[in-house]
Structures are given as C-alpha cells and as structure tokens.
C-alpha cells in the first residue's frame, strides 16, 4: 500500500515537471480560400443595366442561338385544338395539349428573313414594321426607329391597295375636294387646240387647279411611298394587311404561330406571337438587319460621292 502511494506521488511530480504544451496552431487559410472559390458569387445588376421594360435591343442574327429562342418562350404554340394544318412542318410535337414549335426551323427562317430585310435596305427599299396589338406598340416603334424604317400601329383598310387616297387623306390632303374644285374650273385650250386637262391624271389636275380656286387647297400633294417589305409582328390581327400586301405583290415577313396560315406569307417565322420577350427579340434582329443594310448603302453612297469630288454626305440618324 505504501509502495503504491509512493509510486503515484513520483508520477505526479514527473507530470508537474513536464514542459507546457504548445498552443494549437491556427487552421491554414489555404483550404478556406479554396472553399470560398467554390461558393457562387452573387451577380447584382449594375446601374447601367436596362430596366425590364426597355425598348428593342438590336442584335445580330449570329448572336441568336436555340437557347436564346427557348429562353424567350418562342417554342410554345397554341392549344392543339386551335392549330392550322399548314403549320405542321414547323411543329416539333405536343405536350399537355399544347403544340411545341421546332426552334431549329425558327432560327433558320429568322436568318432567311433577316438576310432579305438587309438586302432590301441595302437596295434603298422601304421597310415597314406593323403591329396593332396594344402591348407591342412600343416594340414596333422602337424597332422602326432603330432600324431606320417605318412603322404602323393602327391599320386602315386600303393603306396599300388604295394608298393614293388613304395615305394622302391621312396627311390632311383631301383629293375629293380638290377634284371638285378642278372640275368646276373651265378648261383652257392649249396652243395646239387640245385640252391639257384631258391628258393629266386626277392628282395632277387637282394640283394644277387648286391654286386658282383660292379656297386654301393650294398645298402641294404629298408623295405616297410603297413599302418594299412588310414586317408583321402580330399576324392574327392583321390578316387584311397581309392580303393587301399579296395583292400589291409586297413581300411579307410575319411571325406565324401554330394557329395561323403561313401560306400567305413569303418569309414566315414560326414562333410564339404571344410572348412579349420573344417579339422583342425577333423585332430586334430584324431591326438590326435593316439598319445594317442602310449603313452599307450609306457607306457605298459616300464612297461614290467622294470619288466624284462632291460635297454630299449621307448619315444615319442616331439611335
């Protein structure tokens, strides 16, 4: 008993004489830095980012991919009960009673339409954006302004087939009143004894007789332009506009959903026409193509002007 107590006392004294243990080393910062690199960083929108309701963003067709089209919900069609059989080549399948549009066809037709719009603008043609749905009015206007083109947000019957009266009347020029004033004026024989008024058309006769009438009709008649391509962003609401363009042989570029008939459209783009983001994307691509063609045309005109030593210079309006 006494021996065990003595041995325990010697063990306690030996433990008391041991040097103090070193403090635990702090964890290395290298593993922490490695783990921090795995945490995804939060991306906050910058102050220069456009708001959600920003206008059309013109982008090149080469920047558009299938993922971009799907993100804009352009693959969603209408209910299977509302489909048009003419859209069958552009339909991928159906899901939960809704047709799914094949975006490969959408991208191919979008590239084809953009190339045609670019060539039309390059040749100096008139590009017209048409959209009468209230929710896309701003998109139509922004696309036309960015693409150096024209726009229509309210279609009037006869704008193409009866343009001589509809467009001039919309600008405050009434051809009917001028024609009445022209018919009331007595015709004067010319030096050769023939009536010049018989050789002039109705508009020329009206313009010639208006100054003599003295009734305030002496303003010059406006010149009426003819569209060289009509871009329809809501085909369902503008069937008559497409029919008038077909009668006048004006090429039509239209967004065709699964409930529309693409046989009346020369350059159909199969896509969802109810997606605001999708319409904004398509309008931006076509607007960029129009502006690109106009820019190339101005560059060519300036090159010819510089070679002919003239002071004329053409420029595009700023965005």
NUVO-703664 format. One line per 2 residues: for each residue y, x, z of N, C-alpha, C. Coordinates in steps of 0.001 Angstrom, whole numbers, plus 500000, padded with zeros to 6 digits. Layout:
Y/X/Z/Y/X/Z/Y/X/Z  ...
END
This chain:
498798/500838/500000/500000/500000/500000/501243/500866/500000  501262/501878/500880/502424/502752/500956/502566/503567/499678
501419/503952/499052/501486/504728/497815/502086/503895/496686  501710/502631/496589/502244/501775/495518/503736/501561/495683
504181/501405/496918/505621/501245/497130/506365/502502/496766  505796/503653/497049/506462/504914/496722/506527/505093/495218
505444/504720/494522/505456/504843/493055/506492/503909/492445  506644/502725/493002/507640/501775/492486/509044/502299/492721
509262/502938/493867/510591/503490/494163/510932/504609/493214  509940/505480/492913/510195/506559/491950/510506/505996/490560
509822/504886/490151/510099/504277/488850/511499/503719/488778  511978/503121/489872/513347/502572/489892/514363/503668/489780
514117/504821/490493/515062/505925/490414/515074/506515/489013  513900/506554/488333/513862/507110/486969/514625/506215/485998
514507/504909/486188/515231/503982/485298/516722/504081/485513  517140/504335/486748/518569/504415/487030/519182/505660/486450
518349/506708/486219/518893/507952/485675/518915/507975/484152  518354/506954/483466/518382/506918/482003/519803/506736/481499
520136/507332/480316/521490/507139/479768/521695/505699/479334  522935/505215/479383/523197/503809/478982/522895/503607/477501
522395/502437/477204/522050/502119/475809/523314/502005/474971  523205/502464/473713/524353/502398/472794/524608/500950/472394
525866/500582/472200/526166/499187/471800/525574/498883/470437  525222/497600/470219/524631/497169/468936/525642/497335/467811
525143/497902/466721/526031/498131/465568/526402/496807/464911  527625/496732/464454/528101/495520/463780/527373/495352/462462
527105/494114/462026/526399/493897/460751/527222/494450/459586  526505/494995/458649/527170/495606/457497/527910/494543/456696
529044/494943/456119/529854/493999/455335/529327/493841/453923  528446/494724/453480/527939/494635/452105/527130/493368/451860
526178/493007/452720/525448/491741/452484/526357/490524/452495  527376/490533/453369/528297/489397/453414/529074/489261/452111
529486/490415/451578/530211/490361/450305/529314/489861/449181  528024/490259/449211/527108/489790/448190/526872/488293/448262
526770/487790/449505/526588/486353/449657/527837/485576/449256  529011/486148/449518/530255/485476/449136/530367/485342/447624
529773/486295/446885/529831/486202/445431/528988/485077/444874  528002/484609/445674/527155/483511/445217/527785/482150/445425
528789/482076/446261/529445/480787/446522/530366/480454/445345  530239/479290/444714/531118/478953/443583/532554/478779/444035
533451/479278/443237/534869/479181/443554/535397/477812/443145  536296/477304/443935/536912/476012/443648/538036/476230/442648
537936/475553/441517/538959/475671/440471/539982/474558/440648  541164/474952/440977/542233/473981/441163/543084/473908/439901
543507/472701/439493/544324/472593/438281/545656/473290/438467  546042/474039/437455/547318/474743/437517/548463/473779/437285
549660/474252/437558/550835/473413/437368/551096/473133/435896  550600/474023/435005/550840/473838/433578/549798/472956/432917
548778/472515/433661/547742/471677/433062/548327/470328/432673  547941/469769/431527/548487/468480/431113/547962/467365/431993
548742/466329/432203/548283/465193/433003/547168/464455/432285  546425/463579/432990/545325/462859/432340/545775/461998/431177
546995/461450/431230/547479/460583/430149/548298/461353/429131  547998/462640/428953/548744/463437/427985/548411/462975/426583
549263/463374/425629/549086/462955/424262/547940/463681/423591  547904/463545/422280/546830/464133/421492/546955/465651/421515
545803/466305/421681/545747/467759/421667/545137/468201/420341  545947/468604/419355/545370/469017/418067/544482/470240/418245
543257/470135/417784/542316/471244/417888/541588/471419/416561  541213/472643/416298/540499/472943/415065/539085/472384/415116
538565/472023/413952/537235/471440/413899/536181/472442/414342  536451/473734/414188/535487/474752/414610/535359/474842/416127
536313/474270/416859/536257/474275/418322/535507/473072/418884  535008/472210/418024/534317/470993/418455/532818/471198/418300
532076/470870/419331/530621/471009/419328/529990/469678/419718  528665/469645/419682/527951/468435/420087/528193/468118/421558
528296/469144/422372/528574/468918/423795/529964/468312/423983  530917/468727/423174/532260/468158/423269/532254/466687/422893
531529/466349/421846/531453/464951/421425/530744/464104/422466  529698/464624/423073/528981/463859/424097/529833/463691/425350
530613/464696/425698/531482/464580/426868/532543/463510/426671  532907/463238/425421/533889/462193/425116/533249/460826/424923
531942/460699/425207/531217/459424/425114/531214/458848/423692  531199/459726/422716/531179/459249/421341/529779/458847/420879
528766/459079/421683/527396/458752/421302/527000/457339/421682  527804/456643/422444/527466/455307/422925/527885/454262/421899
526912/453488/421424/527205/452417/420485/527325/451078/421197  527141/450004/420426/527229/448657/420981/525829/448124/421298
525807/446919/421776/524547/446260/422081/523709/446131/420809  522403/446225/420977/521524/446186/419814/521610/444861/419061
522048/443803/419730/522160/442512/419059/523388/442433/418157  524321/443375/418309/525563/443329/417534/525599/444357/416417
524503/445021/416145/524535/446140/415218/524635/445664/413783  525134/446538/412931/525198/446302/411494/524110/447149/410834
523243/446547/410020/522154/447332/409416/522631/448511/408578  523873/448471/408093/524378/449588/407290/524582/450849/408120
524618/450709/409454/524789/451863/410329/523464/452506/410730  522357/452032/410177/521049/452546/410561/520903/454054/410341
521410/454639/409244/521235/456094/409076/521927/456932/410149  522889/456344/410865/523649/457112/411848/523192/456852/413277
522161/456036/413474/521710/455673/414816/520515/456537/415188  520587/457147/416364/519504/458010/416858/518389/457201/417504
518763/456153/418226/517783/455313/418904/518507/454309/419777  517796/453770/420743/518404/452817/421669/517925/453105/423086
518767/452736/424035/518448/452944/425450/519092/451831/426254  518280/451107/426991/518736/449995/427830/519527/448975/427015
519051/448679/425809/519708/447665/424994/520959/448126/424278  521239/449423/424268/522439/449970/423622/522023/451018/422606
522609/450953/421447/522301/451935/420418/522960/453275/420743  522276/454348/420425/522783/455701/420622/523050/456308/419245
524272/456791/419052/524686/457357/417768/524246/458815/417698  523778/459216/416545/523360/460598/416328/524611/461460/416151
524888/462291/417132/526108/463091/417107/526059/464208/416070  524887/464558/415587/524828/465539/414503/525473/464978/413237
525236/463699/412959/525912/463049/411833/527406/462923/412107  527760/462644/413349/529179/462520/413696/529928/463818/413437
529355/464935/413873/530015/466224/413679/530099/466584/412202  529040/466314/411447/529055/466633/410019/530088/465797/409271
530167/464504/409577/531137/463646/408895/532565/463938/409359  532722/464360/410599/534054/464731/411068/534555/465977/410344
533686/466947/410132/534076/468141/409390/534435/467792/407947  533663/466893/407350/533933/466470/405973/535276/465751/405877
535557/464856/406827/536822/464127/406808/538001/465060/407070  537843/466009/407983/538929/466949/408269/539234/467817/407059
538201/468242/406335/538425/469043/405125/539170/468235/404069  538841/466954/403937/539543/466122/402951/540996/465901/403346
541252/465643/404619/542634/465454/405084/543443/466731/404881  542836/467881/405134/543530/469158/404934/543883/469359/403459
542969/469043/402565/543242/469199/401148/544312/468212/400670  544311/467010/401232/545336/466026/400860/546717/466488/401292
546830/467000/402516/548121/467511/402981/548541/468748/402209  547571/469574/401825/547885/470766/401047/548440/470408/399677
547962/469311/399108/548453/468861/397805/549749/468071/397900  550289/467913/399099/551541/467175/399269/551363/465683/399386
550156/465217/399707/549894/463789/399832/550398/463216/401142  550468/461894/401175/550926/461169/402352/549723/460764/403204
549663/461270/404427/548599/460947/405376/549128/459902/406344  548399/458795/406485/548841/457679/407324/547784/457407/408378
548193/457401/409657/547324/457035/410776/547560/455568/411102  546484/454813/411248/546566/453386/411519/545754/453054/412762
546394/452359/413689/545719/451890/414906/546536/450781/415531  545986/449572/415549/546734/448419/416050/546344/448021/417459
545281/448602/417997/544902/448283/419377/545918/448870/420337  546336/448061/421304/547429/448463/422176/547112/449731/422946
545872/449936/423318/545518/451085/424148/545566/452411/423387  545624/452386/422066/545648/453633/421292/546951/453804/420530
547958/452999/420827/549242/453144/420133/549824/454540/420330  549790/455020/421553/550350/456345/421833/549558/457438/421127
548246/457266/421051/547417/458259/420363/547770/458301/418883  547957/457133/418275/548291/457067/416848/549628/457752/416580
550626/457451/417402/551949/458036/417197/551916/459548/417407  551269/460000/418480/551214/461435/418755/550453/462190/417671
549385/461594/417157/548618/462258/416108/549441/462384/414828  550199/461341/414490/551017/461400/413281/552155/462409/413426
552778/462436/414591/553886/463371/414802/553377/464810/414790  552246/465053/415447/551704/466415/415486/551185/466860/414127
550717/465921/413310/550165/466276/412014/551136/466173/410868  552425/465941/411152/553434/465799/410100/553012/464696/409121
552625/463548/409690/552135/462435/408888/552894/461166/409267  552412/460030/408767/552999/458725/409042/552043/457937/409930
552547/456867/410543/551712/456043/411410/552094/454579/411264  551112/453701/411543/551296/452248/411542/550578/451715/412776
551305/450994/413611/550724/450404/414812/550680/448881/414749  551193/448296/413690/551136/446846/413503/551012/446580/412011
549840/446133/411606/549584/445962/410182/550130/444630/409689  550809/444667/408562/551331/443476/407896/550602/443337/406571
550079/442153/406320/549346/441937/405084/550197/442226/403857  549643/442954/402916/550373/443319/401713/551107/444635/401806
550891/445388/402882/551584/446668/403024/551223/447632/401898  550011/447519/401377/549592/448394/400276/549593/447644/398948
548993/446449/398931/548880/445724/397667/550189/445068/397247  551083/444777/398183/552384/444175/397851/553497/445000/398491
553384/446311/398346/554283/447225/399045/555722/447104/398566  555938/446737/397292/557293/446690/396758/558154/445690/397508
557548/444639/398013/558326/443633/398748/558191/443793/400256  556959/444062/400731/556749/444106/402178/557495/445269/402805
557364/446459/402233/557994/447631/402834/559508/447615/402665  559975/447164/401511/561434/447110/401335/562052/446022/402196
561361/444911/402370/561889/443860/403233/561912/444315/404679  560928/445133/405091/560904/445625/406471/562053/446584/406751
562604/447203/405719/563724/448118/405907/565081/447424/405778  565083/446090/405687/566333/445352/405596/566772/445065/404180
565980/445421/403209/566318/445172/401805/565529/443956/401336  566235/442875/400996/565590/441631/400580/565630/441544/399065
564524/441797/398373/564556/441743/396915/564827/440359/396375  564437/439296/397105/564629/437934/396595/566109/437596/396469
566897/437950/397502/568330/437647/397441/569021/438443/396350  568603/439676/396166/569218/440492/395137/568850/439973/393753
567622/439484/393596/567219/438931/392312/567986/437655/392002  568248/436839/393016/569046/435639/392787/570454/435999/392349
571018/437029/392982/572352/437461/392573/572324/438043/391166  571223/438717/390823/571136/439293/389486/570969/438215/388426
570208/437160/388745/570028/436083/387767/571280/435253/387581  572125/435207/388614/573362/434442/388494/574400/435149/387646
574274/436446/387487/575233/437205/386685/574926/437031/385207  575942/436776/384360/575707/436669/382919/575356/438023/382332
574419/437997/381450/574003/439243/380829/575001/439673/379779  575275/440963/379721/576232/441517/378770/575479/442254/377672
575760/441946/376406/575071/442645/375325/575507/444097/375250  574605/444928/374824/574895/446343/374688/575490/446607/373330
575695/447879/373048/576297/448244/371772/575387/447897/370607  574103/447892/370829/573162/447602/369752/572852/446119/369626
573544/445286/370458/573360/443844/370391/572158/443350/371162  571511/444207/371939/570365/443801/372737/570750/443747/374197
570056/442905/374916/570335/442737/376342/569601/443817/377120  570375/444649/377834/569757/445710/378627/568948/445145/379789
569362/443993/380312/568657/443437/381459/567230/443054/381110  566978/442735/379841/565620/442373/379466/564681/443547/379470
565228/444755/379339/564386/445934/379335/564184/446518/380712  564975/446099/381681/564861/446630/383038/563904/445777/383845
563268/446395/384787/562396/445628/385672/563236/444901/386703  562554/444145/387567/563279/443300/388517/564064/444121/389514
563490/445212/389996/564188/446009/391005/565402/446707/390412  565285/447233/389212/566421/447905/388586/567535/446916/388286
567178/445715/387830/568196/444706/387560/568898/444284/388836  568134/444160/389904/568745/443775/391183/569697/444845/391663
569296/446100/391556/570159/447185/391998/571406/447289/391130  571290/446970/389850/572456/447048/388973/573413/445892/389196
572871/444713/389541/573733/443549/389715/574288/443440/391118  573710/444137/392078/574160/443997/393453/575594/444430/393657
576090/445522/393094/577470/445898/393339/578459/444885/392797  578123/444184/391705/579065/443233/391137/579083/441924/391901
578046/441663/392703/578011/440391/393403/579007/440337/394534  579294/441478/395136/580275/441525/396199/579826/440846/397468
578546/440656/397656/578034/439945/398828/577356/440869/399809  577649/442132/399764/577065/443076/400708/575682/443522/400322
575247/443303/399091/573912/443688/398657/573934/444969/397847  575003/445739/398003/575166/446923/397165/574414/448131/397681
573676/448002/398784/572957/449156/399306/571832/449539/398349  571535/450806/398334/570532/451319/397412/569140/450906/397878
568308/450510/396941/566963/450080/397286/566138/451271/397768  565387/451109/398847/564594/452226/399381/563411/452536/398478
563032/453795/398493/561865/454220/397720/560594/453934/398522  559612/453377/397874/558367/452987/398523/557307/454055/398244
556745/454605/399304/555698/455607/399165/554322/454936/399164  553377/455603/398592/551988/455144/398570/551136/456108/399379
550362/455624/400341/549510/456549/401111/548427/457154/400232  548166/458426/400444/547094/459111/399728/545802/459140/400527
545877/458897/401814/544692/458756/402655/545083/457907/403858  544240/456962/404210/544474/456067/405336/543438/456365/406408
543901/456817/407586/543019/457150/408703/543058/455979/409687  541953/455248/409791/541862/454054/410629/541096/454413/411895
541755/454270/413039/541142/454617/414317/540476/453426/414999  540792/452203/414579/540100/451007/415081/539759/450122/413875
538618/450413/413298/538193/449781/412049/537992/448282/412223  537485/447845/413374/537167/446432/413584/538417/445572/413489
539529/446057/413976/540767/445269/413989/541580/445398/412709  541135/446188/411764/541922/446427/410546/541044/446332/409296
540227/445283/409243/539368/445091/408079/540189/444818/406823  541275/444051/406963/542092/443725/405794/542840/444952/405299
543216/445826/406184/543873/447063/405750/542918/447917/404918  541655/447983/405346/540669/448748/404585/540413/448090/403233
540382/446765/403185/540179/446063/401908/541355/446313/400959  542567/446284/401483/543726/446565/400632/543685/447997/400110
543277/448933/400952/543160/450314/400501/542096/450449/399409  541011/449683/399534/539981/449721/398496/540495/449150/397177
541295/448097/397253/541859/447511/396035/542802/448496/395356  543613/449191/396154/544563/450162/395608/543940/451528/395374
542633/451665/395647/541912/452929/395466/542520/454063/396302  542819/453725/397543/543308/454709/398513/542127/455124/399385
541791/456407/399464/540664/456836/400301/540897/456485/401770  539825/456092/402442/539898/455652/403836/539004/456550/404692
539578/457026/405791/538833/457731/406838/538852/456826/408062  537694/456409/408536/537647/455436/409624/536561/455810/410623
536819/455464/411886/535833/455614/412961/534950/454375/412946  533681/454532/412644/532753/453417/412476/531787/453359/413647
531845/452276/414394/530893/452044/415481/529656/451345/414922  528660/451076/415775/527407/450503/415296/527534/449049/414875
528658/448396/415157/528852/447004/414760/529762/446873/413546  530004/447950/412811/530891/447912/411653/530097/448214/410383
530733/447966/409240/530115/448199/407939/530769/449427/407305  530068/450544/407233/530688/451768/406687/530723/451814/405166
530206/450787/404491/530163/450838/403029/531540/450702/402401  532513/450182/403144/533867/450050/402625/534725/451286/402900
534156/452275/403562/534899/453471/403972/534366/454659/403184  535281/455417/402603/534864/456577/401819/534472/457760/402701
535103/457900/403859/534818/459002/404776/534585/458427/406173  533412/457826/406406/533143/457252/407735/532817/458332/408760
533230/458075/409991/532909/458951/411121/532165/458098/412143  530831/458158/412183/530088/457331/413143/530342/457790/414572
530962/456928/415352/531313/457286/416729/531688/456020/417485  531800/456160/418777/532198/455067/419655/533706/454857/419541
534103/453677/419073/535533/453412/418898/536174/452787/420132  535414/452608/421208/535961/452055/422448/536291/453130/423473
535943/454369/423207/536219/455463/424134/537611/456037/423832  538512/455928/424784/539863/456444/424591/539834/457967/424459
539009/458620/425278/538900/460078/425173/538313/460488/423829  537357/459715/423328/536769/460033/422035/537747/459837/420888
538506/458751/420912/539507/458511/419863/540583/459588/419907  540948/460010/421114/541942/461078/421236/541415/462389/420652
540138/462656/420862/539529/463868/420315/539499/463828/418788  539042/462731/418219/538961/462612/416763/540341/462648/416128
541294/461957/416746/542659/461967/416207/543262/463368/416278  542951/464111/417328/543464/465473/417427/542915/466384/416355
541626/466228/416023/541026/467054/414974/541637/466735/413622  541773/465454/413301/542349/465065/412012/543833/465422/411937
544536/465334/413065/545941/465724/413085/546102/467217/412845  545234/468014/413462/545296/469462/413241/544984/469814/411803
544057/469093/411178/543737/469346/409773/544923/469011/408874  545614/467903/409175/546782/467533/408380/547906/468557/408525
548145/469001/409737/549207/469983/409944/548846/471336/409330  547580/471689/409373/547153/472946/408764/547386/472916/407259
547036/471781/406613/547283/471666/405184/548762/471690/404845  549587/471017/405651/551029/471028/405415/551614/472420/405625
551092/473153/406612/551578/474515/406848/551222/475433/405672  550039/475296/405142/549657/476106/403988/550507/475766/402766
550826/474483/402617/551656/474088/401478/553060/474671/401604  553629/474623/402802/554971/475168/403006/554965/476678/402793
553915/477345/403248/553811/478792/403021/553779/479106/401524  553052/478303/400764/552981/478533/399320/554324/478248/398648
555015/477179/399087/556326/476871/398510/557334/477966/398829  557325/478478/400042/558245/479552/400410/557933/480838/399645
556657/481068/399403/556294/482262/398628/556813/482164/397197  556682/480979/396598/557196/480792/395242/558722/480859/395213
559368/480318/396264/560825/480362/396313/561330/481791/396467  560639/482594/397270/561065/483984/397437/560864/484789/396156
559825/484464/395407/559610/485183/394145/560607/484794/393071  561167/483580/393184/562156/483131/392199/563588/483385/392650
563767/484123/393736/565086/484508/394268/565980/483302/394512  565438/482263/395140/566236/481111/395544/566401/481111/397056
567388/480366/397539/567672/480319/398971/566982/479147/399667  566130/478412/398954/565461/477270/399556/564315/477742/400435
564223/477138/401634/563145/477442/402557/562658/476143/403192  561356/475972/403275/560769/474782/403871/560172/475149/405215
560300/474226/406164/559742/474433/407506/559128/473131/407991  558183/473244/408928/557590/472084/409560/558403/471714/410797
558508/470427/411126/559190/470055/412368/558412/470552/413563  559088/470941/414643/558378/471433/415826/557596/470335/416499
556538/470729/417201/555705/469758/417928/556429/469246/419146
END
